[in-house]
Amino acid sequence: MITVLLQIILTFCTRGAAGPRLNNNQLYKFSYTTEVLVDRAKGSKEGSAGYRISSDVNVNLVWRDPSSKDNQLIQLAISNVRIDHATHRSEKKNVLHGSTAESVLGKTKLAALTKPFLLHLKNGKVRAKAFYSYWAEPATIKNLKRGLASLLQVQLNTGKVIENDVSGRCTVEYKAVKGQVTRTKILETCKTAETGFTTHSQVLGVSRKSSSVTTFTLEDGFIHSAVAEETHSLAVNARRSAAATVVSRQTFTFVGTEAGPLEAAGKDVAGVVKSIDAKLAAVGIVAEKVKSQCKGCPSLFEHWQTQQKQLEPASLSKATAPRSFLALLQSIRKASKGEILTVLKSASKTSLPQVVDAVTSSQTDASLDAMLEFLNFTDAKGLVLQERFLYACGFASHPNERMLQVLLDISKGKIGSTDIKESVVIIMGALVHKLCQKGGCNLPTVVQVKKLILDGPGSTQVESEVQMYLLALKNSLLPEAIPIFTKYAESEVGAYSTIALTALQRYNVNLMTDAVKQTVNRVYHQNRRVYEKNVRAAAADVILSSNPSYMEVKNLLLSIGHLPHEMNKYMLSKIQDILHFQMPASKVLRQAMKDMVSCNYDRFAKVGSSSAFSGFMAQSADVTSTYSLDILYSGSGIMRRSNMNIYGASKGAMLHGLQVAIEAQGLESLIAATPDEGEGDLESFAGMSALLFDVQLRPVTFFKGYSDLMSKMFSMTGDPINVVKGLILLTDHSEVIQLQSGLKASAEFQAGLAIDISGGMEISLWYRESKTSVNNRYTLVLTGNVTVDMDFMRAGVEVSFEMEASLDFITTVQFSNYPFLVCMQMDKTTFPFSEYLTKYESVPSGKSAVSHKSRKQLVPGSEFPLHQENSNMCKKVFDSSW
């Protein structure tokens, strides 16, 4: 009987306790292992890279508050440390073969790891500062100790609480059943000092799914075992097979007890800790940052010398270009301003624009300072480099307030080129949008720029400046700009109206008030004045994409037959496209078309060459890509507006990947034709506007004015004019994942895009034929790295894919007879697609093991289908050309 009573006293007694209690004069012996594995998302444990740390752990009570049995100070001591691979390796691939813990860790780190440390538990929980160790110890060692200490935190009743542990301050849910407690950490709630960044666009972004579950087994109220498993899976939203996973496991198993040290005397924890060792300090339970040191890594300049050839213009169509761009970008992010300037000054004239792309895309303070010192915005000759800098700012994945301030300062200074002045303001609008998306709309610089661009259109009478501010507002998507766009939609200047209407189409439908809709309807129906066809077509697009009412749709249908010939055909084609593609407006359209007055043969039998068509480019479980081609002609057969759009949709998010619009006006005099209604006094003009990844770029003019037109006509070579050319950081995701074991995993996902968009327009008066072309060349490389680097050993996985492709849109018009012949072609060439998987492990001695896998395929080219009428016309065009 006495023996039984003694056994009850000498075990963890949890009856009425908030957490396990240790007993005086008792040493509790445990075995402890922590392992980490990294692999592709669906990899097996056997094939994963990673390592395991095993040890013995002794735990004993140091002090207990006499007034509260659940207020305990305990000591933990790690011993008999072993380090090996988490899974079996052949001797050839075993970087740890023949090594010991001391040879891997080093004598100093091993001594630090095996030095005892203290943990203050109150009601089974750890307070933020209640972990005591030595400041002089390496951060990696302290973090490993914190990982072990965090595993001892447990409560014996079901409930949800907020706890402090190595991962930060997290919400934790406990479920207690007889003899077992399950702790689920809700990792999304963890607050830590280390924050990363990610791409603002969800379609181009990276998603992470995480879980952390610890299962405690209790025997007579005593922790018999604790098993924790934590998983983090990261995947590219647009291609979820490009994914990597890190798995962390901890196992803490009771081995036995033996006689231990007596409890120390003292009034409080601080006094007891000081009496044990004055050097012990409350270093905190939350993990501290670990500065990674790259031994033997090349300098930025040395790295640049190895990548320079791949960034020459001749290599931009190959996958080596964006791959080198991404590698250089990583080096730039670790470099100083001086190192970056050295590379900028040493680059050849032909590779320099690509270096500017990489430096600006790195988005560090040092890179921004280097660019500001390198570029001279007062020099008009530096237009190419200046515009590449500005575009890279516009495409920035995670811009900050300082980047916007830099552009604002540039706009206030002397700028040598008018084109650059326009680009600065237009790109500021894009940065305002991205900063507002992240909750930064009230930042001082954002407020200043908002005022500048909102007041801009009304502050000048210069047409190009008004357009500049309207385009900046179009990029900003500020709700405050809607009244401005509504006003300019009814402008007498066609360019203002077009920008305003296309901007309104980008807003959320919920912001389209009745007042806005009334204005847009007035423009389409010309209630107050006559408008150009392309303005009315833009107004129709806004109406049909803004949840139109039954009456709005009916009035649109009734207008068909009373429009200029080609606009009649365009509107019919637009309506048929909405019905065919089952767009949101299709339901109300079908209702309105039941009325025979608004829908009859006379109305729907109008002839012409204008058209609108949408289709699927690609469909998968991850992303759906669609395209649309709209083309509107004048009654004389000359193209008035051509608009190509490509969209990407993923998990409910939408990305406007590309829009290339070509506009022409005032060309009827070339063929002695009569202009359409409202277009008799238009100045001869042709130009192209591009929107890329939700960012509107500065429009490009082919010619303006009759004299410029004639000079271009006689000097026209047919060569396309470049609109966008460069390297873009498409996906940019970086984060540090703090594992409960104390280890840290760093995740880096970047996608680089080499792009070349050009467009051209040819007119042959002799053959009475015109041709417009939009050529898109692009090469995409994505790399995703997940690495666990603890100084003494490194393990990681890299997933990547690459592709080289092109997309051409060509429109040929023969206007010798009416109805004239129009052939539209949208071609995708056959292109290679490659996927790679690399796993690696290394130790400081230089030993390393790397494994590679790859898969390559050819994606067949195709001509994207348009409507049957276009196919019939193409046959006639090409038959007549022979």
PyMOL commands that set and color helices and strands:
alter all, ss='L'
color gray80, all
select helices_A, chain A and resi 2-10+45-47+91-93+101-105+107-113+139-150+269-276+300-311+313-315+320-333+337-346+352-362+365-374+380-394+401-412+418-437+444-455+457-459+463-476+479-488+494-504+509-511+514-525+533-544+550-559+565-581+586-592+601-604+668-671+706-715+868-880
alter helices_A, ss='H'
color red, helices_A
select strands_A, chain A and resi 26-40+49-64+71-85+117-122+125-133+159-165+168-177+180-191+206-219+222-236+239-259+281-282+611-619+624-633+639-650+653-665+685-692+695-696+700-704+721-738+744-764+769-789+794-814+821-828+831-842+848-859+862-863
alter strands_A, ss='S'
color yellow, strands_A
deselect
rebuild
show_as cartoon
